[in-house]
Amino acid sequence: MTDTPSSSASKRAHLKQYLRQQVSDGNRYFKSKFIADETELSAKEIGALMAQLCESTTDLRIEKWSYTSATTWRVDPA
């Protein structure tokens, strides 16, 4: 399946909305593989999208935290 810009933007928006809901009460730590399970995206897609969101989003602070059997991300509301 070829990823078109609009589908990539849609996936990014879906992930961003998911993260906003999850951190509405404060920071959280997420593993890519568990986000993938809850969002129906692959762990590989999550990794790529999270890297994009780190650079582009202003309402969330996203930091690659560690790698232990899957990438862990720290996410805070901005």
N, CA, C and O atoms as a Maestro MAE file, in Angstrom:
{
 s_m_m2io_version
 :::
 2.0.0
}

f_m_ct {
 s_m_title
 :::
 protein
 m_atom[312] {
  # First column is atom index #
  i_m_mmod_type
  r_m_x_coord
  r_m_y_coord
  r_m_z_coord
  i_m_residue_number
  s_m_chain_name
  s_m_pdb_residue_name
  s_m_pdb_atom_name
  i_m_atomic_number
  :::
  1 25 0.842 -1.177 0.000 1 A "MET " " N  " 7
  2 3 0.000 0.000 0.000 1 A "MET " " CA " 6
  3 2 0.892 1.248 0.000 1 A "MET " " C  " 6
  4 15 1.794 1.371 0.829 1 A "MET " " O  " 8
  5 25 0.643 2.144 -0.908 2 A "THR " " N  " 7
  6 3 1.412 3.373 -1.007 2 A "THR " " CA " 6
  7 2 0.816 4.423 -0.091 2 A "THR " " C  " 6
  8 15 -0.396 4.640 -0.080 2 A "THR " " O  " 8
  9 25 1.666 5.064 0.665 3 A "ASP " " N  " 7
  10 3 1.206 6.079 1.608 3 A "ASP " " CA " 6
  11 2 1.130 7.426 0.901 3 A "ASP " " C  " 6
  12 15 2.167 7.986 0.546 3 A "ASP " " O  " 8
  13 25 -0.054 7.951 0.692 4 A "THR " " N  " 7
  14 3 -0.213 9.254 0.065 4 A "THR " " CA " 6
  15 2 -0.093 10.334 1.114 4 A "THR " " C  " 6
  16 15 -0.298 10.061 2.297 4 A "THR " " O  " 8
  17 25 0.235 11.565 0.715 5 A "PRO " " N  " 7
  18 3 0.352 12.636 1.709 5 A "PRO " " CA " 6
  19 2 -0.919 12.820 2.529 5 A "PRO " " C  " 6
  20 15 -0.848 13.071 3.732 5 A "PRO " " O  " 8
  21 25 -2.073 12.700 1.895 6 A "SER " " N  " 7
  22 3 -3.309 12.913 2.651 6 A "SER " " CA " 6
  23 2 -3.529 11.808 3.675 6 A "SER " " C  " 6
  24 15 -4.010 12.081 4.775 6 A "SER " " O  " 8
  25 25 -3.187 10.563 3.337 7 A "SER " " N  " 7
  26 3 -3.360 9.501 4.321 7 A "SER " " CA " 6
  27 2 -2.348 9.642 5.447 7 A "SER " " C  " 6
  28 15 -2.650 9.338 6.601 7 A "SER " " O  " 8
  29 25 -1.141 10.106 5.113 8 A "SER " " N  " 7
  30 3 -0.138 10.351 6.138 8 A "SER " " CA " 6
  31 2 -0.586 11.479 7.069 8 A "SER " " C  " 6
  32 15 -0.432 11.384 8.287 8 A "SER " " O  " 8
  33 25 -1.136 12.537 6.495 9 A "ALA " " N  " 7
  34 3 -1.634 13.654 7.301 9 A "ALA " " CA " 6
  35 2 -2.794 13.199 8.176 9 A "ALA " " C  " 6
  36 15 -2.909 13.622 9.327 9 A "ALA " " O  " 8
  37 25 -3.644 12.347 7.641 10 A "SER " " N  " 7
  38 3 -4.782 11.831 8.394 10 A "SER " " CA " 6
  39 2 -4.309 10.970 9.565 10 A "SER " " C  " 6
  40 15 -4.843 11.072 10.670 10 A "SER " " O  " 8
  41 25 -3.311 10.126 9.325 11 A "LYS " " N  " 7
  42 3 -2.756 9.287 10.390 11 A "LYS " " CA " 6
  43 2 -2.108 10.150 11.461 11 A "LYS " " C  " 6
  44 15 -2.264 9.889 12.654 11 A "LYS " " O  " 8
  45 25 -1.378 11.181 11.036 12 A "ARG " " N  " 7
  46 3 -0.723 12.088 11.983 12 A "ARG " " CA " 6
  47 2 -1.765 12.801 12.841 12 A "ARG " " C  " 6
  48 15 -1.592 12.930 14.053 12 A "ARG " " O  " 8
  49 25 -2.849 13.264 12.211 13 A "ALA " " N  " 7
  50 3 -3.926 13.943 12.949 13 A "ALA " " CA " 6
  51 2 -4.599 12.986 13.929 13 A "ALA " " C  " 6
  52 15 -4.924 13.368 15.052 13 A "ALA " " O  " 8
  53 25 -4.807 11.745 13.502 14 A "HIS " " N  " 7
  54 3 -5.420 10.730 14.364 14 A "HIS " " CA " 6
  55 2 -4.540 10.467 15.584 14 A "HIS " " C  " 6
  56 15 -5.033 10.400 16.710 14 A "HIS " " O  " 8
  57 25 -3.231 10.319 15.354 15 A "LEU " " N  " 7
  58 3 -2.298 10.075 16.456 15 A "LEU " " CA " 6
  59 2 -2.241 11.276 17.390 15 A "LEU " " C  " 6
  60 15 -2.232 11.111 18.610 15 A "LEU " " O  " 8
  61 25 -2.202 12.464 16.837 16 A "LYS " " N  " 7
  62 3 -2.137 13.678 17.658 16 A "LYS " " CA " 6
  63 2 -3.372 13.795 18.551 16 A "LYS " " C  " 6
  64 15 -3.258 14.145 19.725 16 A "LYS " " O  " 8
  65 25 -4.541 13.504 18.002 17 A "GLN " " N  " 7
  66 3 -5.782 13.551 18.794 17 A "GLN " " CA " 6
  67 2 -5.740 12.511 19.910 17 A "GLN " " C  " 6
  68 15 -6.132 12.796 21.041 17 A "GLN " " O  " 8
  69 25 -5.270 11.316 19.597 18 A "TYR " " N  " 7
  70 3 -5.131 10.254 20.602 18 A "TYR " " CA " 6
  71 2 -4.215 10.718 21.734 18 A "TYR " " C  " 6
  72 15 -4.546 10.556 22.909 18 A "TYR " " O  " 8
  73 25 -3.067 11.295 21.381 19 A "LEU " " N  " 7
  74 3 -2.118 11.749 22.401 19 A "LEU " " CA " 6
  75 2 -2.699 12.868 23.250 19 A "LEU " " C  " 6
  76 15 -2.523 12.874 24.468 19 A "LEU " " O  " 8
  77 25 -3.386 13.811 22.624 20 A "ARG " " N  " 7
  78 3 -4.016 14.904 23.385 20 A "ARG " " CA " 6
  79 2 -4.972 14.353 24.445 20 A "ARG " " C  " 6
  80 15 -4.973 14.805 25.590 20 A "ARG " " O  " 8
  81 25 -5.774 13.381 24.051 21 A "GLN " " N  " 7
  82 3 -6.729 12.789 24.998 21 A "GLN " " CA " 6
  83 2 -6.003 12.087 26.146 21 A "GLN " " C  " 6
  84 15 -6.414 12.182 27.302 21 A "GLN " " O  " 8
  85 25 -4.931 11.388 25.817 22 A "GLN " " N  " 7
  86 3 -4.210 10.620 26.819 22 A "GLN " " CA " 6
  87 2 -3.461 11.489 27.825 22 A "GLN " " C  " 6
  88 15 -3.277 11.075 28.970 22 A "GLN " " O  " 8
  89 25 -3.025 12.682 27.427 23 A "VAL " " N  " 7
  90 3 -2.230 13.532 28.320 23 A "VAL " " CA " 6
  91 2 -3.017 14.722 28.860 23 A "VAL " " C  " 6
  92 15 -2.431 15.669 29.385 23 A "VAL " " O  " 8
  93 25 -4.313 14.677 28.737 24 A "SER " " N  " 7
  94 3 -5.124 15.811 29.190 24 A "SER " " CA " 6
  95 2 -4.945 16.099 30.683 24 A "SER " " C  " 6
  96 15 -5.163 17.229 31.119 24 A "SER " " O  " 8
  97 25 -4.552 15.098 31.471 25 A "ASP " " N  " 7
  98 3 -4.344 15.289 32.911 25 A "ASP " " CA " 6
  99 2 -2.874 15.402 33.295 25 A "ASP " " C  " 6
  100 15 -2.550 15.473 34.480 25 A "ASP " " O  " 8
  101 25 -1.981 15.421 32.310 26 A "GLY " " N  " 7
  102 3 -0.558 15.522 32.618 26 A "GLY " " CA " 6
  103 2 0.265 14.592 31.752 26 A "GLY " " C  " 6
  104 15 -0.264 13.913 30.872 26 A "GLY " " O  " 8
  105 25 1.580 14.566 32.010 27 A "ASN " " N  " 7
  106 3 2.472 13.791 31.154 27 A "ASN " " CA " 6
  107 2 2.263 12.294 31.304 27 A "ASN " " C  " 6
  108 15 1.802 11.806 32.336 27 A "ASN " " O  " 8
  109 25 2.615 11.584 30.242 28 A "ARG " " N  " 7
  110 3 2.545 10.122 30.234 28 A "ARG " " CA " 6
  111 2 3.691 9.590 29.411 28 A "ARG " " C  " 6
  112 15 4.274 10.295 28.587 28 A "ARG " " O  " 8
  113 25 4.000 8.338 29.648 29 A "TYR " " N  " 7
  114 3 5.002 7.623 28.874 29 A "TYR " " CA " 6
  115 2 4.289 6.556 28.060 29 A "TYR " " C  " 6
  116 15 3.404 5.864 28.562 29 A "TYR " " O  " 8
  117 25 4.682 6.431 26.802 30 A "PHE " " N  " 7
  118 3 4.038 5.498 25.888 30 A "PHE " " CA " 6
  119 2 5.079 4.661 25.180 30 A "PHE " " C  " 6
  120 15 6.152 5.163 24.844 30 A "PHE " " O  " 8
  121 25 4.785 3.402 24.950 31 A "LYS " " N  " 7
  122 3 5.594 2.564 24.073 31 A "LYS " " CA " 6
  123 2 4.899 2.538 22.719 31 A "LYS " " C  " 6
  124 15 3.676 2.418 22.641 31 A "LYS " " O  " 8
  125 25 5.681 2.652 21.662 32 A "SER " " N  " 7
  126 3 5.127 2.672 20.309 32 A "SER " " CA " 6
  127 2 4.217 1.482 20.051 32 A "SER " " C  " 6
  128 15 3.149 1.636 19.458 32 A "SER " " O  " 8
  129 25 4.627 0.293 20.491 33 A "LYS " " N  " 7
  130 3 3.833 -0.901 20.194 33 A "LYS " " CA " 6
  131 2 2.467 -0.862 20.881 33 A "LYS " " C  " 6
  132 15 1.506 -1.421 20.353 33 A "LYS " " O  " 8
  133 25 2.359 -0.220 22.042 34 A "PHE " " N  " 7
  134 3 1.062 -0.144 22.720 34 A "PHE " " CA " 6
  135 2 0.175 0.930 22.093 34 A "PHE " " C  " 6
  136 15 -1.041 0.759 22.010 34 A "PHE " " O  " 8
  137 25 0.778 2.036 21.651 35 A "ILE " " N  " 7
  138 3 0.004 3.039 20.907 35 A "ILE " " CA " 6
  139 2 -0.543 2.385 19.641 35 A "ILE " " C  " 6
  140 15 -1.700 2.592 19.278 35 A "ILE " " O  " 8
  141 25 0.292 1.598 18.976 36 A "ALA " " N  " 7
  142 3 -0.121 0.917 17.746 36 A "ALA " " CA " 6
  143 2 -1.337 0.032 17.998 36 A "ALA " " C  " 6
  144 15 -2.271 0.022 17.197 36 A "ALA " " O  " 8
  145 25 -1.333 -0.700 19.090 37 A "ASP " " N  " 7
  146 3 -2.468 -1.572 19.426 37 A "ASP " " CA " 6
  147 2 -3.756 -0.777 19.590 37 A "ASP " " C  " 6
  148 15 -4.825 -1.236 19.188 37 A "ASP " " O  " 8
  149 25 -3.664 0.402 20.173 38 A "GLU " " N  " 7
  150 3 -4.853 1.203 20.466 38 A "GLU " " CA " 6
  151 2 -5.315 2.078 19.305 38 A "GLU " " C  " 6
  152 15 -6.470 2.503 19.277 38 A "GLU " " O  " 8
  153 25 -4.430 2.353 18.345 39 A "THR " " N  " 7
  154 3 -4.781 3.266 17.261 39 A "THR " " CA " 6
  155 2 -4.938 2.579 15.912 39 A "THR " " C  " 6
  156 15 -5.296 3.227 14.928 39 A "THR " " O  " 8
  157 25 -4.677 1.287 15.852 40 A "GLU " " N  " 7
  158 3 -4.748 0.523 14.607 40 A "GLU " " CA " 6
  159 2 -3.718 0.987 13.573 40 A "GLU " " C  " 6
  160 15 -3.916 0.804 12.372 40 A "GLU " " O  " 8
  161 25 -2.635 1.579 14.033 41 A "LEU " " N  " 7
  162 3 -1.493 1.906 13.192 41 A "LEU " " CA " 6
  163 2 -0.388 0.922 13.556 41 A "LEU " " C  " 6
  164 15 -0.425 0.320 14.628 41 A "LEU " " O  " 8
  165 25 0.588 0.755 12.681 42 A "SER " " N  " 7
  166 3 1.698 -0.148 13.002 42 A "SER " " CA " 6
  167 2 2.703 0.581 13.908 42 A "SER " " C  " 6
  168 15 2.749 1.810 13.942 42 A "SER " " O  " 8
  169 25 3.493 -0.196 14.630 43 A "ALA " " N  " 7
  170 3 4.521 0.400 15.488 43 A "ALA " " CA " 6
  171 2 5.507 1.204 14.640 43 A "ALA " " C  " 6
  172 15 6.003 2.239 15.086 43 A "ALA " " O  " 8
  173 25 5.792 0.746 13.439 44 A "LYS " " N  " 7
  174 3 6.686 1.467 12.539 44 A "LYS " " CA " 6
  175 2 6.069 2.823 12.162 44 A "LYS " " C  " 6
  176 15 6.762 3.840 12.152 44 A "LYS " " O  " 8
  177 25 4.768 2.834 11.854 45 A "GLU " " N  " 7
  178 3 4.088 4.097 11.547 45 A "GLU " " CA " 6
  179 2 4.121 5.031 12.746 45 A "GLU " " C  " 6
  180 15 4.348 6.231 12.593 45 A "GLU " " O  " 8
  181 25 3.897 4.490 13.937 46 A "ILE " " N  " 7
  182 3 3.907 5.309 15.154 46 A "ILE " " CA " 6
  183 2 5.268 5.971 15.313 46 A "ILE " " C  " 6
  184 15 5.341 7.169 15.587 46 A "ILE " " O  " 8
  185 25 6.335 5.220 15.146 47 A "GLY " " N  " 7
  186 3 7.679 5.782 15.277 47 A "GLY " " CA " 6
  187 2 7.919 6.931 14.312 47 A "GLY " " C  " 6
  188 15 8.445 7.975 14.697 47 A "GLY " " O  " 8
  189 25 7.533 6.738 13.060 48 A "ALA " " N  " 7
  190 3 7.721 7.790 12.054 48 A "ALA " " CA " 6
  191 2 6.848 9.001 12.356 48 A "ALA " " C  " 6
  192 15 7.305 10.139 12.249 48 A "ALA " " O  " 8
  193 25 5.602 8.763 12.731 49 A "LEU " " N  " 7
  194 3 4.680 9.870 13.009 49 A "LEU " " CA " 6
  195 2 5.089 10.633 14.269 49 A "LEU " " C  " 6
  196 15 4.994 11.860 14.308 49 A "LEU " " O  " 8
  197 25 5.541 9.916 15.295 50 A "MET " " N  " 7
  198 3 5.970 10.581 16.526 50 A "MET " " CA " 6
  199 2 7.174 11.475 16.246 50 A "MET " " C  " 6
  200 15 7.264 12.580 16.782 50 A "MET " " O  " 8
  201 25 8.099 11.005 15.410 51 A "ALA " " N  " 7
  202 3 9.257 11.823 15.058 51 A "ALA " " CA " 6
  203 2 8.809 13.098 14.346 51 A "ALA " " C  " 6
  204 15 9.351 14.174 14.600 51 A "ALA " " O  " 8
  205 25 7.828 12.985 13.464 52 A "GLN " " N  " 7
  206 3 7.290 14.163 12.773 52 A "GLN " " CA " 6
  207 2 6.618 15.107 13.761 52 A "GLN " " C  " 6
  208 15 6.810 16.322 13.701 52 A "GLN " " O  " 8
  209 25 5.829 14.542 14.672 53 A "LEU " " N  " 7
  210 3 5.119 15.377 15.644 53 A "LEU " " CA " 6
  211 2 6.086 16.085 16.594 53 A "LEU " " C  " 6
  212 15 5.815 17.205 17.027 53 A "LEU " " O  " 8
  213 25 7.207 15.444 16.922 54 A "CYS " " N  " 7
  214 3 8.222 16.087 17.773 54 A "CYS " " CA " 6
  215 2 8.628 17.431 17.194 54 A "CYS " " C  " 6
  216 15 8.824 18.401 17.926 54 A "CYS " " O  " 8
  217 25 8.751 17.479 15.883 55 A "GLU " " N  " 7
  218 3 9.227 18.671 15.195 55 A "GLU " " CA " 6
  219 2 8.122 19.678 14.873 55 A "GLU " " C  " 6
  220 15 8.400 20.869 14.729 55 A "GLU " " O  " 8
  221 25 6.886 19.222 14.760 56 A "SER " " N  " 7
  222 3 5.857 20.098 14.189 56 A "SER " " CA " 6
  223 2 4.742 20.531 15.129 56 A "SER " " C  " 6
  224 15 4.091 21.544 14.873 56 A "SER " " O  " 8
  225 25 4.507 19.808 16.188 57 A "THR " " N  " 7
  226 3 3.361 20.151 17.040 57 A "THR " " CA " 6
  227 2 3.731 21.191 18.089 57 A "THR " " C  " 6
  228 15 4.838 21.177 18.628 57 A "THR " " O  " 8
  229 25 2.803 22.084 18.370 58 A "THR " " N  " 7
  230 3 3.054 23.117 19.379 58 A "THR " " CA " 6
  231 2 2.223 22.919 20.637 58 A "THR " " C  " 6
  232 15 2.489 23.555 21.657 58 A "THR " " O  " 8
  233 25 1.225 22.052 20.584 59 A "ASP " " N  " 7
  234 3 0.366 21.857 21.755 59 A "ASP " " CA " 6
  235 2 0.749 20.624 22.568 59 A "ASP " " C  " 6
  236 15 0.138 20.347 23.600 59 A "ASP " " O  " 8
  237 25 1.757 19.882 22.109 60 A "LEU " " N  " 7
  238 3 2.278 18.737 22.849 60 A "LEU " " CA " 6
  239 2 3.800 18.802 22.833 60 A "LEU " " C  " 6
  240 15 4.402 19.234 21.851 60 A "LEU " " O  " 8
  241 25 4.413 18.369 23.928 61 A "ARG " " N  " 7
  242 3 5.868 18.195 23.961 61 A "ARG " " CA " 6
  243 2 6.111 16.691 23.892 61 A "ARG " " C  " 6
  244 15 5.672 15.941 24.764 61 A "ARG " " O  " 8
  245 25 6.805 16.264 22.859 62 A "ILE " " N  " 7
  246 3 7.052 14.844 22.638 62 A "ILE " " CA " 6
  247 2 8.552 14.617 22.630 62 A "ILE " " C  " 6
  248 15 9.294 15.282 21.907 62 A "ILE " " O  " 8
  249 25 8.985 13.670 23.444 63 A "GLU " " N  " 7
  250 3 10.413 13.390 23.566 63 A "GLU " " CA " 6
  251 2 10.642 11.879 23.494 63 A "GLU " " C  " 6
  252 15 9.988 11.108 24.196 63 A "GLU " " O  " 8
  253 25 11.564 11.477 22.650 64 A "LYS " " N  " 7
  254 3 11.962 10.072 22.609 64 A "LYS " " CA " 6
  255 2 12.707 9.795 23.896 64 A "LYS " " C  " 6
  256 15 13.754 10.394 24.142 64 A "LYS " " O  " 8
  257 25 12.197 8.913 24.710 65 A "TRP " " N  " 7
  258 3 12.693 8.743 26.067 65 A "TRP " " CA " 6
  259 2 13.704 7.610 26.180 65 A "TRP " " C  " 6
  260 15 14.811 7.821 26.674 65 A "TRP " " O  " 8
  261 25 13.344 6.413 25.731 66 A "SER " " N  " 7
  262 3 14.261 5.282 25.842 66 A "SER " " CA " 6
  263 2 13.837 4.173 24.892 66 A "SER " " C  " 6
  264 15 12.790 4.247 24.249 66 A "SER " " O  " 8
  265 25 14.667 3.154 24.818 67 A "TYR " " N  " 7
  266 3 14.330 1.986 24.015 67 A "TYR " " CA " 6
  267 2 14.599 0.750 24.841 67 A "TYR " " C  " 6
  268 15 15.746 0.435 25.157 67 A "TYR " " O  " 8
  269 25 13.523 0.046 25.194 68 A "THR " " N  " 7
  270 3 13.611 -1.229 25.890 68 A "THR " " CA " 6
  271 2 12.498 -2.093 25.315 68 A "THR " " C  " 6
  272 15 11.347 -1.993 25.742 68 A "THR " " O  " 8
  273 25 12.825 -2.915 24.379 69 A "SER " " N  " 7
  274 3 11.900 -3.787 23.650 69 A "SER " " CA " 6
  275 2 10.909 -3.024 22.770 69 A "SER " " C  " 6
  276 15 10.175 -3.640 21.998 69 A "SER " " O  " 8
  277 25 10.879 -1.743 22.870 70 A "ALA " " N  " 7
  278 3 10.097 -0.848 21.996 70 A "ALA " " CA " 6
  279 2 10.443 0.578 22.404 70 A "ALA " " C  " 6
  280 15 10.832 0.828 23.545 70 A "ALA " " O  " 8
  281 25 10.302 1.503 21.474 71 A "THR " " N  " 7
  282 3 10.605 2.904 21.799 71 A "THR " " CA " 6
  283 2 9.592 3.434 22.799 71 A "THR " " C  " 6
  284 15 8.389 3.215 22.655 71 A "THR " " O  " 8
  285 25 10.086 4.132 23.811 72 A "THR " " N  " 7
  286 3 9.230 4.787 24.778 72 A "THR " " CA " 6
  287 2 9.280 6.288 24.510 72 A "THR " " C  " 6
  288 15 10.349 6.860 24.295 72 A "THR " " O  " 8
  289 25 8.106 6.913 24.527 73 A "TRP " " N  " 7
  290 3 7.975 8.346 24.285 73 A "TRP " " CA " 6
  291 2 7.383 9.006 25.520 73 A "TRP " " C  " 6
  292 15 6.457 8.478 26.136 73 A "TRP " " O  " 8
  293 25 7.921 10.154 25.872 74 A "ARG " " N  " 7
  294 3 7.349 10.969 26.945 74 A "ARG " " CA " 6
  295 2 6.563 12.083 26.272 74 A "ARG " " C  " 6
  296 15 7.089 12.801 25.423 74 A "ARG " " O  " 8
  297 25 5.293 12.223 26.659 75 A "VAL " " N  " 7
  298 3 4.425 13.223 26.049 75 A "VAL " " CA " 6
  299 2 3.804 14.071 27.152 75 A "VAL " " C  " 6
  300 15 3.245 13.552 28.118 75 A "VAL " " O  " 8
  301 25 3.914 15.388 26.987 76 A "ASP " " N  " 7
  302 3 3.335 16.362 27.925 76 A "ASP " " CA " 6
  303 2 2.432 17.312 27.140 76 A "ASP " " C  " 6
  304 15 2.700 17.598 25.973 76 A "ASP " " O  " 8
  305 25 1.367 17.800 27.772 77 A "PRO " " N  " 7
  306 3 0.647 18.914 27.141 77 A "PRO " " CA " 6
  307 2 1.551 20.153 27.199 77 A "PRO " " C  " 6
  308 15 2.234 20.374 28.198 77 A "PRO " " O  " 8
  309 25 1.556 20.945 26.149 78 A "ALA " " N  " 7
  310 3 2.419 22.128 26.108 78 A "ALA " " CA " 6
  311 2 1.794 23.288 26.865 78 A "ALA " " C  " 6
  312 15 2.382 24.367 26.936 78 A "ALA " " O  " 8
  :::
 }
 m_bond[311] {
  # First column is bond index #
  i_m_from
  i_m_to
  i_m_order
  :::
  1 1 2 1
  2 2 3 1
  3 3 4 2
  4 3 5 1
  5 5 6 1
  6 6 7 1
  7 7 8 2
  8 7 9 1
  9 9 10 1
  10 10 11 1
  11 11 12 2
  12 11 13 1
  13 13 14 1
  14 14 15 1
  15 15 16 2
  16 15 17 1
  17 17 18 1
  18 18 19 1
  19 19 20 2
  20 19 21 1
  21 21 22 1
  22 22 23 1
  23 23 24 2
  24 23 25 1
  25 25 26 1
  26 26 27 1
  27 27 28 2
  28 27 29 1
  29 29 30 1
  30 30 31 1
  31 31 32 2
  32 31 33 1
  33 33 34 1
  34 34 35 1
  35 35 36 2
  36 35 37 1
  37 37 38 1
  38 38 39 1
  39 39 40 2
  40 39 41 1
  41 41 42 1
  42 42 43 1
  43 43 44 2
  44 43 45 1
  45 45 46 1
  46 46 47 1
  47 47 48 2
  48 47 49 1
  49 49 50 1
  50 50 51 1
  51 51 52 2
  52 51 53 1
  53 53 54 1
  54 54 55 1
  55 55 56 2
  56 55 57 1
  57 57 58 1
  58 58 59 1
  59 59 60 2
  60 59 61 1
  61 61 62 1
  62 62 63 1
  63 63 64 2
  64 63 65 1
  65 65 66 1
  66 66 67 1
  67 67 68 2
  68 67 69 1
  69 69 70 1
  70 70 71 1
  71 71 72 2
  72 71 73 1
  73 73 74 1
  74 74 75 1
  75 75 76 2
  76 75 77 1
  77 77 78 1
  78 78 79 1
  79 79 80 2
  80 79 81 1
  81 81 82 1
  82 82 83 1
  83 83 84 2
  84 83 85 1
  85 85 86 1
  86 86 87 1
  87 87 88 2
  88 87 89 1
  89 89 90 1
  90 90 91 1
  91 91 92 2
  92 91 93 1
  93 93 94 1
  94 94 95 1
  95 95 96 2
  96 95 97 1
  97 97 98 1
  98 98 99 1
  99 99 100 2
  100 99 101 1
  101 101 102 1
  102 102 103 1
  103 103 104 2
  104 103 105 1
  105 105 106 1
  106 106 107 1
  107 107 108 2
  108 107 109 1
  109 109 110 1
  110 110 111 1
  111 111 112 2
  112 111 113 1
  113 113 114 1
  114 114 115 1
  115 115 116 2
  116 115 117 1
  117 117 118 1
  118 118 119 1
  119 119 120 2
  120 119 121 1
  121 121 122 1
  122 122 123 1
  123 123 124 2
  124 123 125 1
  125 125 126 1
  126 126 127 1
  127 127 128 2
  128 127 129 1
  129 129 130 1
  130 130 131 1
  131 131 132 2
  132 131 133 1
  133 133 134 1
  134 134 135 1
  135 135 136 2
  136 135 137 1
  137 137 138 1
  138 138 139 1
  139 139 140 2
  140 139 141 1
  141 141 142 1
  142 142 143 1
  143 143 144 2
  144 143 145 1
  145 145 146 1
  146 146 147 1
  147 147 148 2
  148 147 149 1
  149 149 150 1
  150 150 151 1
  151 151 152 2
  152 151 153 1
  153 153 154 1
  154 154 155 1
  155 155 156 2
  156 155 157 1
  157 157 158 1
  158 158 159 1
  159 159 160 2
  160 159 161 1
  161 161 162 1
  162 162 163 1
  163 163 164 2
  164 163 165 1
  165 165 166 1
  166 166 167 1
  167 167 168 2
  168 167 169 1
  169 169 170 1
  170 170 171 1
  171 171 172 2
  172 171 173 1
  173 173 174 1
  174 174 175 1
  175 175 176 2
  176 175 177 1
  177 177 178 1
  178 178 179 1
  179 179 180 2
  180 179 181 1
  181 181 182 1
  182 182 183 1
  183 183 184 2
  184 183 185 1
  185 185 186 1
  186 186 187 1
  187 187 188 2
  188 187 189 1
  189 189 190 1
  190 190 191 1
  191 191 192 2
  192 191 193 1
  193 193 194 1
  194 194 195 1
  195 195 196 2
  196 195 197 1
  197 197 198 1
  198 198 199 1
  199 199 200 2
  200 199 201 1
  201 201 202 1
  202 202 203 1
  203 203 204 2
  204 203 205 1
  205 205 206 1
  206 206 207 1
  207 207 208 2
  208 207 209 1
  209 209 210 1
  210 210 211 1
  211 211 212 2
  212 211 213 1
  213 213 214 1
  214 214 215 1
  215 215 216 2
  216 215 217 1
  217 217 218 1
  218 218 219 1
  219 219 220 2
  220 219 221 1
  221 221 222 1
  222 222 223 1
  223 223 224 2
  224 223 225 1
  225 225 226 1
  226 226 227 1
  227 227 228 2
  228 227 229 1
  229 229 230 1
  230 230 231 1
  231 231 232 2
  232 231 233 1
  233 233 234 1
  234 234 235 1
  235 235 236 2
  236 235 237 1
  237 237 238 1
  238 238 239 1
  239 239 240 2
  240 239 241 1
  241 241 242 1
  242 242 243 1
  243 243 244 2
  244 243 245 1
  245 245 246 1
  246 246 247 1
  247 247 248 2
  248 247 249 1
  249 249 250 1
  250 250 251 1
  251 251 252 2
  252 251 253 1
  253 253 254 1
  254 254 255 1
  255 255 256 2
  256 255 257 1
  257 257 258 1
  258 258 259 1
  259 259 260 2
  260 259 261 1
  261 261 262 1
  262 262 263 1
  263 263 264 2
  264 263 265 1
  265 265 266 1
  266 266 267 1
  267 267 268 2
  268 267 269 1
  269 269 270 1
  270 270 271 1
  271 271 272 2
  272 271 273 1
  273 273 274 1
  274 274 275 1
  275 275 276 2
  276 275 277 1
  277 277 278 1
  278 278 279 1
  279 279 280 2
  280 279 281 1
  281 281 282 1
  282 282 283 1
  283 283 284 2
  284 283 285 1
  285 285 286 1
  286 286 287 1
  287 287 288 2
  288 287 289 1
  289 289 290 1
  290 290 291 1
  291 291 292 2
  292 291 293 1
  293 293 294 1
  294 294 295 1
  295 295 296 2
  296 295 297 1
  297 297 298 1
  298 298 299 1
  299 299 300 2
  300 299 301 1
  301 301 302 1
  302 302 303 1
  303 303 304 2
  304 303 305 1
  305 305 306 1
  306 306 307 1
  307 307 308 2
  308 307 309 1
  309 309 310 1
  310 310 311 1
  311 311 312 2
  :::
 }
}
